[in-house]
Amino acid sequence: METSVHTCRRAERQWTYQACTEFGFYQTCEDTTCPFSGMLTLQAQTQLCAKVFGISQHSLPAHIAFTNSFYGEDHRHTNRVLYVNGGVDPWKELSVVQGSREDGDGAQ
């Protein structure tokens, strides 16, 4: 990844920053049946946080815990929210994949 602030790949840099400071979601490929590079390991992804942003691997769990706590983890209490997930959407597992109650008292 380009480590310069002045790069044409700013969107990639911003996404990586969010992964390092909020989500803790890293796309890895460590299984021997994985069709992508075996170099996409969790360690490689977290080292990128340190190299590009100076965020240590040891601080990542606290960042993720804060985000989960702030946004309600899996215990959202929302009304009138539609969660749209396609059957082959690779991000669907990070969204709400079960239905909500009829009375609208929180998504499940």
C-alpha positions as CSV (number, residue, x, y, z in Angstrom):
1,M,0.0,0.0,0.0
2,E,1.1,3.5,-0.8
3,T,2.1,5.1,2.5
4,S,2.2,8.7,1.3
5,V,-0.7,11.0,2.2
6,H,-0.6,12.4,-1.3
7,T,-1.6,9.5,-3.4
8,C,-4.2,8.8,-6.1
9,R,-5.3,5.7,-4.0
10,R,-6.8,7.7,-1.1
11,A,-10.0,5.6,-0.9
12,E,-7.9,2.5,-0.2
13,R,-6.0,4.4,2.5
14,Q,-9.2,5.6,4.1
15,W,-10.7,2.1,4.2
16,T,-7.6,0.7,5.7
17,Y,-7.6,3.4,8.4
18,Q,-11.2,2.5,9.3
19,A,-10.3,-1.2,9.4
20,C,-7.4,-0.4,11.8
21,T,-9.3,2.0,14.0
22,E,-13.0,0.9,14.0
23,F,-13.8,-2.4,12.3
24,G,-11.0,-4.8,12.8
25,F,-12.2,-6.5,9.6
26,Y,-9.4,-7.9,7.5
27,Q,-9.7,-10.0,4.4
28,T,-7.3,-12.8,4.8
29,C,-6.5,-15.8,2.7
30,E,-4.6,-18.3,5.0
31,D,-6.3,-21.5,4.0
32,T,-4.5,-23.7,1.5
33,T,-7.6,-23.9,-0.7
34,C,-7.8,-20.1,-0.9
35,P,-7.6,-18.9,-4.5
36,F,-5.8,-15.7,-3.6
37,S,-2.3,-15.0,-2.2
38,G,-1.4,-16.8,1.0
39,M,0.4,-13.6,2.0
40,L,-2.9,-12.1,3.0
41,T,-2.6,-13.0,6.6
42,L,-4.0,-11.4,9.7
43,Q,-0.4,-10.5,10.8
44,A,0.3,-8.8,7.4
45,Q,-2.9,-6.8,7.7
46,T,-2.2,-5.6,11.2
47,Q,1.4,-4.8,10.4
48,L,0.0,-2.5,7.7
49,C,-1.8,-0.6,10.4
50,A,1.5,0.0,12.2
51,K,3.4,0.8,9.1
52,V,1.0,3.3,7.5
53,F,-0.7,4.8,10.6
54,G,1.5,4.0,13.5
55,I,-1.3,2.0,15.2
56,S,0.1,-1.0,17.1
57,Q,-1.5,-4.4,16.8
58,H,-2.0,-4.4,20.6
59,S,-4.2,-1.4,20.5
60,L,-6.6,-2.8,17.8
61,P,-8.9,-4.8,20.2
62,A,-9.6,-1.6,22.2
63,H,-10.5,0.3,19.0
64,I,-12.8,-2.4,17.9
65,A,-14.4,-2.8,21.3
66,F,-15.1,1.0,21.4
67,T,-16.8,0.9,18.0
68,N,-18.9,-2.1,18.9
69,S,-20.0,-0.5,22.2
70,F,-20.8,2.8,20.6
71,Y,-22.9,1.3,17.8
72,G,-24.7,-1.3,19.9
73,E,-22.8,-4.4,18.9
74,D,-25.4,-7.0,17.9
75,H,-28.0,-5.5,20.1
76,R,-29.4,-2.7,17.9
77,H,-32.6,-1.0,19.0
78,T,-33.8,0.6,15.8
79,N,-37.1,1.3,14.1
80,R,-37.9,1.7,10.4
81,V,-34.5,0.5,9.2
82,L,-34.2,-1.7,6.1
83,Y,-31.1,-3.9,6.0
84,V,-30.5,-5.0,2.4
85,N,-28.2,-8.0,1.8
86,G,-27.9,-10.0,-1.4
87,G,-27.5,-13.8,-1.2
88,V,-24.0,-13.6,-2.7
89,D,-23.0,-10.3,-1.1
90,P,-19.6,-10.9,0.5
91,W,-20.3,-8.3,3.2
92,K,-23.7,-9.8,4.3
93,E,-22.2,-11.5,7.4
94,L,-21.2,-8.0,8.7
95,S,-24.8,-6.8,8.4
96,V,-28.1,-7.9,10.0
97,V,-28.9,-11.2,8.4
98,Q,-31.9,-12.2,10.6
99,G,-35.3,-10.6,10.5
100,S,-36.5,-8.0,13.0
101,R,-39.5,-8.4,15.2
102,E,-42.9,-7.3,13.9
103,D,-43.4,-4.6,16.5
104,G,-40.2,-2.9,15.4
105,D,-38.6,-3.2,18.8
106,G,-35.1,-3.8,17.6
107,A,-33.3,-5.7,14.9
108,Q,-32.1,-9.1,15.6
